[in-house]
Amino acid sequence: MALKRMDNIGIVVADLEAAIDFFRELGLQLEGQAMIDGEWAGRVTGLADQRVEIAMMRTPDGHSRIELSRFLTPAPMVDHRDAPVNALGYLRVMFAVDDLEETLERLRLRGAQLVGEVVRYQDAYLLCYIRGPEGILIGLAQELS
């Protein structure tokens, strides 16, 4: 049996509505929101008595999703939001955009901060990293050809 697809990337946030607004501004669409709790959920995650509010955000092409989660119980245990780009583990998600400068202008109004600078990689891409809501690390890439 072969791998079928990557279903979603999960991001834990403290302010779910701000994260939804930010990713909407980036261009993702809200598919739905739900409360996840119950014995079955704890069996999946290993967190007994969990209660989590989630929002599923979909990219415009319909192929990728981000699951935003706000844990009500248990409270988040570790905070990786200020981890540098070379930290071990899952770190960032990268999005392809049509116009990098225009995207940065819109996201700055939602609190995004440029991590380094916008760079040109050969004649192929404009690239940058930003910190979004709650310090979430996001990569942006504009194809130049």
SULZI-V502125 format. One record per residue. N is the residue number from 1. RES is the residue in one small letter. PHI is phi in whole degrees, -180 to 180 (none if undefined). Layout:
BEGIN
n=[N:N]
res=[RES:RES]
phi=[PHI:PHI]
END
This chain:
BEGIN
n=[1:2:3:4:5:6:7:8:9:10:11:12:13:14:15:16:17:18:19:20:21:22:23:24:25:26:27:28:29:30:31:32:33:34:35:36:37:38:39:40:41:42:43:44:45:46:47:48:49:50:51:52:53:54:55:56:57:58:59:60:61:62:63:64:65:66:67:68:69:70:71:72:73:74:75:76:77:78:79:80:81:82:83:84:85:86:87:88:89:90:91:92:93:94:95:96:97:98:99:100:101:102:103:104:105:106:107:108:109:110:111:112:113:114:115:116:117:118:119:120:121:122:123:124:125:126:127:128:129:130:131:132:133:134:135:136:137:138:139:140:141:142:143:144:145]
res=[m:a:l:k:r:m:d:n:i:g:i:v:v:a:d:l:e:a:a:i:d:f:f:r:e:l:g:l:q:l:e:g:q:a:m:i:d:g:e:w:a:g:r:v:t:g:l:a:d:q:r:v:e:i:a:m:m:r:t:p:d:g:h:s:r:i:e:l:s:r:f:l:t:p:a:p:m:v:d:h:r:d:a:p:v:n:a:l:g:y:l:r:v:m:f:a:v:d:d:l:e:e:t:l:e:r:l:r:l:r:g:a:q:l:v:g:e:v:v:r:y:q:d:a:y:l:l:c:y:i:r:g:p:e:g:i:l:i:g:l:a:q:e:l:s]
phi=[none:-99:-61:-90:-175:-91:-82:-164:-113:-100:-130:-91:-131:-92:-116:-64:-64:-64:-66:-60:-59:-63:-71:-63:-61:-68:126:-79:-112:-75:-85:171:-129:-158:-100:-112:-157:105:-59:-62:-65:-65:-68:-72:-93:82:-109:-63:58:-78:-140:-133:-94:-122:-136:-99:-115:-117:-70:-57:-78:80:-95:-129:-139:-119:-102:-90:-127:-117:-79:-87:-147:-70:-67:-56:-99:-133:-118:-106:-63:-101:-64:-72:-58:-96:-71:-73:99:-65:-131:-147:-121:-115:-119:-88:-127:-75:-137:-63:-63:-65:-63:-61:-59:-65:-74:-61:-66:-102:96:-65:-127:-68:-77:-119:-148:-77:-124:-101:-100:49:-107:-103:-144:-102:-134:-162:-114:-129:-103:-94:-59:61:82:-59:-85:-132:-99:-126:-137:-113:-72:-93:-93]
END
